[in-house]
Amino acid sequence: MSRLVETVVPGRLGVSFRWLVTSAFVTNLGDGLALAAGPLLVASLTDDARLVALAATLQWLPPLLFGLFAGAITDRLDRRLIVVSVDGARAVVLGVLAAVIATGHVSIAIVLGSLFLLGTAEVFADNASGTLVPTLVHRDDLAVANSRIQTAFLTMNQLAGPPIGAALFAAGTVLPFGTQAVAVLLGAVLVSRVVLPARDPADEAPRTHLRHDITEGFRWVTHHAAVRTLVLTILIFNVTFGAAWSVLVLYATERLGLGEVGFGLLTTVGAVGGLAGTASYGWITRRVSLGDLMRIGLVIETLTHLALALTRTAWVALAIFFVFGAHAFIWGTTSVTVRQRAVPTALQGRVGSVHLVGVFGGLVVGSGIGGLLAERWGVTAPFWFAFAGSAVFVVLLWRQLAHIAHADEAPVAAAAPVADD
């Protein structure tokens, strides 16, 4: 057993990182349950495509509203304490939702409100937890550490969680949400065991206004070509992705004829593809430049939307999700490693929040577009929009992706001073 643990999480990464990655496995399992059960709960209460898309929007809107504030708070306060406190609050919200479902008083309004609260809590928890890895492990081990965190996400959130969540939902609507509450609470307990190193005095800055701190993070991103390109790319491509994925539950059930468990299987197959990407990541990055890797990934994403728009066959869609899952893992691991290596410790929270706003800003805009398109022209319309939009964006961003190839060559610049007005 000890040899297996050493292989999965090498001892050089530290005991605290092992607590963190264990928490990631547990929490991602809970979130994976909701990944299938949440849309199924919404779909069981309404068949209005606009409300289904609104449910996705309300989960994606909080990072856009509160992401920058969360980043500034992360760089000011105890990051471990933020994760523990907010995950505790998430467990309470989930417990209340489970109780409402169990007593038969659930409504679409209550579900939508709960999704917004849970999304808001996740903004603070995810931003703070994302800064813990570069604090706990050496710079040279970031790729290994991030791949382990990504493995937790893939195996639990994407692979195991959704089909279990769908099966639990079929057995009893309350079950996946009650189980998620327990998992999130346990994850908070595990993070509480993490011991962070003392902050370098050089990273301590005079206390300033939050607006100053947020502006400082923005300015750093705009002056760093690789990170700026990552944020711009994820913003644009999540508009198209968000349009398609906001109605995925309707696409799976109406277009492909999949049931509740079958819908969860789509995400599971994507996670299997992600694990294949995990296994081949080192081999690929030794042979393909980061810039070319990003270009190939965006072409794959564009063709994914086209293929899903064309097919009516479930097994073809499953094969597409496998390839997309591999792309998503490779893109995500490369993106977070480039960012963590480039960003100074004192700015990790704020720069991460700028990236988060890019991620969810695109998703919010895209989900609104997807709901309108699906309501007017059917569930494949968002996928056609996603294909056309992605194809245009690939052409426009093609040259900019070269910046990422030189990310490790650029020196880490100190934050530019910002006037406190």
N, C-alpha and C positions, 0 to 999 in steps of 0.2 A: 504494500500500500504506500509506504514512504517513497519507494522508487517511482511509483506512478505520480504521486503528488509533486515530486521533484521534476519529473518530465513535463507535467502540465504547467506548474508554476515554480520555476527554478528558485532555489533558496536565495540566490543573489538579489532577487527582487524584494526580499524582505518579508518579515512576518506581517507587517501592517498592510502590505499590498495583498497578501493572501487573504486577510480579513476583507479587504475591499473587493477583491474579485469574487469571493464567496457571496458577499452581499449582492454583487451584480447578478450572479446566477439566480439567487432566490428572488430578488426584486423583478428581474426580467421574466421569470416564470409567471409571477402574478400579473405583470403587465401584458404578457402574451395571452393569458386567459381572456383579458378584456379586449385584446385586439380582434378576436372573433366574436366574443359575447356582446361587446358594446354595439357594433353595427347590427347584430341580430336582434338585440333588445329594441333598438330604434325601429328596425324594419318590422318588428312584431307589433309596434304601436301605430305605425303609419306607413303607407305606401307612396306618400308624396315625395318625389325625387328632390324637391327643394328642401324639405325638412331633413331628408337623409343627408344631403350635402351640407346642410346647416350644422348637423351634428359633427361632421368632420371639421367644419370651419370653427366651431366653438372650442374644439380641442387644439386647433392650430393658431387661434387668435391670441391667446395669452402671451406666447413668446414675443409676438409683434408689439403688444401693448406694454409688457413688463420686462422684456428681455434686457434692455439696456440698463434699467434700474437694478435688475438682479445681478448683472455683471459688476456694477459699481459696488453693490453690497457685498458680493463675494470677495472683492479685493480689499474690503475694509474689515470684515468680521472673520471669526473662526469658521473656516470652510467646512470642517467636519461637523460642527454643531449645526450649521445651516442644513446639511443633508439629514441629520438625525431628526431635527425639529420638524422640518417640512414633510418628511416621510411619515412621521407620526401623525401630522395633520391629515395627510392623504388617507391613512388608515381609518381615521375617524369618519371622513366623508364617505368612504366606501362602506363602512359599517352602517351608516345611516341609510345609504342607498339600498343596501341589502335588506335592512329592516322594512323600508317602504315597500320593496318588492314582495317580501314575505307576507306582509299584511294586506296586500292587494290594493294599495293606495297609489301605485306608481302611475305616472302620466308622462306624456312626451315632454311637458314643460319641466318636470322634476328631473328627468333624465338629461335634458339639454343643460339645465343649470348645474347639475352634478359634473357633467363633462367639462364645463367651463371652469369650475372650481378645481377639479383634478388637474386640468391643463395648466392652470395658474400655479399650483403647487409644484408641478413638475419643472416649470421654468427655473425656479430657484434651486430645486434639488439637482437637476441635471447640470446646470451651470456650475454649481459648486463642486459636484462630484467630478466633473470633467477637468477641474484644476488639480485634483488630488494626485493623479498619476504622475505628472512631471515633478511633483513635489516629493514623491515617495521613491522614484526609481531614477537611476542615472540616465543621462541623455542618450547614451549609446544603447540602452535597453528599452527605449520608448517604443520602438517598433514591436518588440516581443511583448511588452506589457499591454500595448494597445490591441495586439492581436488576441491576447487572452480575454480582454474586456469584450472585444468584438465576438469572440467565441461564445462568451456568456450570453450576449445579445442574440446571436444566431441560434444557438441550441435551445435556449429557453424562451425568448421572446418570439422568435420566428418559427422554430422547428417544433418544439414540444408544446408550448403554450396554446397556440391557436386551435389545434385539433382537440386538445383536452378541454379548452374553454368552450368550444362548440358542443362537445359531447356532454359536458356538465350543464350547458344551457338547455340542451335537449332533455336532459334528465330532470332538471328543475331550474327555473329561471334565476333563482337567487344564488345557486351554488357557486358559479364562477366569481361573483362579486364578493361573496363572503370569503372565499378562498384567497382572492387577491388581497383583501384587507389584512389577512393573517400574514401573507407573504411579504407585503410591504412593511408591516410592523417588525417582522423578523429581520428584514434587511436593515432597518434603522438600528436595531440592536447590534448587528454585526459591524456596521460602520462605526458605532460608538467605541469599538475596541481598537480602531485605528489610532496610531500615535504619530502625529505630524512632527517633523523636525522644526526646531526653532527658526523663525524667519531671520534671514540675513538682514542685519541693520541697514545695509545698502538698499534693500528693497522697501524700507520704511520711508514714507513720504509725509510731509506735513499735511494735516487734516484739511481738506478743502471742501468746497460745495460739491454735491453729487453731480450737478450739471457740468462742472469743471472736469470731474473724473470721466464722465461719459464722453465729453468732447475729446479728451485726451486719448481715449481708446479709438474713437473714430479717426483721429488724425494719424495715429500710428498705423492703422490699417491702410489708409490712403497713401501712405509713404512707403509701404512694403509691397513690392510688385506681386510676389507670389501669393501672399495672403489676400491681397486685394482681388486678384484674379479668382481665387477660390470662392470668395464671398460673392463676387459678381456672377460667377458661373452657377453656383447653387441657387441664387436668387432667381435667375432667369429660367433655369431648367425645372425648378420646383413649381413654377406657374403651370407649365405643361403637365408635369407629373401630378400635381394636385388636382387638376381638372379631371384627369382620368381616374385617379385612385379615390376620389371623393364619392364616386358612384360604383365602386368595385363590388359591393355587396349586391347591388341590383344587376350588374353585369354578370356576376357569377350565377345568380339564381334565375334570372330571366333569359339571358343570352346563352349561357352554357348549360342551364338546366341542373345545376348543382344544388344539393340541399345544404342544410346547416353545417354538417360535418365536411361536406365537399368544399364549402367556402373556406373553412379553416385549412383544408388541404392545400389550397393555392399558396398560402403563406408558408406552409411547411415545406413544399417543394422549392420555393424560393430560398428558404434557409438551407436546404441541402445543397443548392447551388452555391450559397455563400460559404459553406464548409469546404466545397471543392475549391473555391477561391482562396480560402484560408490555406489549404494544403499546397497550393501552387504559387502563393504570393511571393515567397522568396525567390523561387525559380524565375518567375516573370520579371520581377524588379531587377534581377541581375542581367537581364537581356533586353529590357525595354525601358527607355527613358521615361521619367515621370510625365513629361509633356505629352509624349506619344501615348502613354498609358491613359491619360485623361482624354485625349482625342478619340481613341478607340472606344473608351467607355461611353462617351456621348453619342457616338454612332450606334452603338448597341442599344442605348436607351431609346434613340429615335426609331430604330427598326422594331423595337419591342412594341411601341404604341401602334405602329402600322400593322404588325402581325396580329395583335389582339383585336384591332378594329375589323380585320378581315375574317378571322376564324369564328366558327360556331361550335367547334369540336373541343370537348373538355381536355382530352389527352394532348392535343396540340397546344392549348393554353398552358397546361402543366409544364410542357417542355420549354415554352417561352419563359415561364416564371423561373425555371431552373437557371437558364442563361442570365436572366436579369438579376437573380440573386447573387451569382458570382460577380457580376459587374458591380453591384451595389456594395458588396464587401470590399472589393479592391479599391473602389473609389473612396469609400468611407475611411478605410485604414490609411490610405495615402494622404487624404485631406487632413485628418487629425494629427498625423505624425509630422507633416510639414508645418502645421500651425504650432504645435507644441515645441518643436525644435527652434522655431523662429521667434517666438514671443517671449519677452522677459517675464520672469515669475510674477513681478508686481502688476503686470498687465494681463495675465492669463484670463482672469474673469471677464474683464471688459472687452478684450478682443474676441473671446469666445462668445460673448453676448452679441457683438456685432455680427458674427457668423450666424448665430442663432436667429437673429432678426432676418437675415437673408434667407435662411432655411424656411422659416415659417411665414415670412412675408410673401414669399412665392406661393406657399401652400394655401394661404388664406385667399389670395387673389384667384389662384387656380381653382379652388373648390367652389367659389362663387360662380365662376365661369362654367365649371362642369355641371353644377346643378341646373343652371339656366338652359344650357345646351341639351342636357338629357331630358328635361321637361318638355322642350319644344320639338326636338328631333330624334329622341330615343337614346338608349344607353350607350350606343357606339359613337354618338356624336362627340363626346369629350375625348375619345381616343383618336378620332380623326383630327380634331383640333390639336391634340398633343403631338401627333406626328408632324403636322404641317409646321407648327410653331417650333418644335425641336429642330427640324431640318433647317429652318431659317437661322436659328440661334447658333447651330454648329458652324455654319458658314461665317457668321459675324464674329464668333469667339475663337475661331481656329488659330489665328496668329497670337492672340493673347495667352493661350495655354503654354506657349514657350517659356513664359516667366516661371512656371512651376518647376521646370527642368533644372533651373538654377537656384532653387530655394535654399539649398544647403551651402551655396557658394556666397550668398549675400550675408554680410555681417549683421548681427542683431543690433539694431540701432536703439539708442536710448529714446524714451518717449520725448517728443518735442514739447517744449513748454507751451502752455495755453494760458491766455489771459483770463483771470477769474472775474468775469463781469456779472 
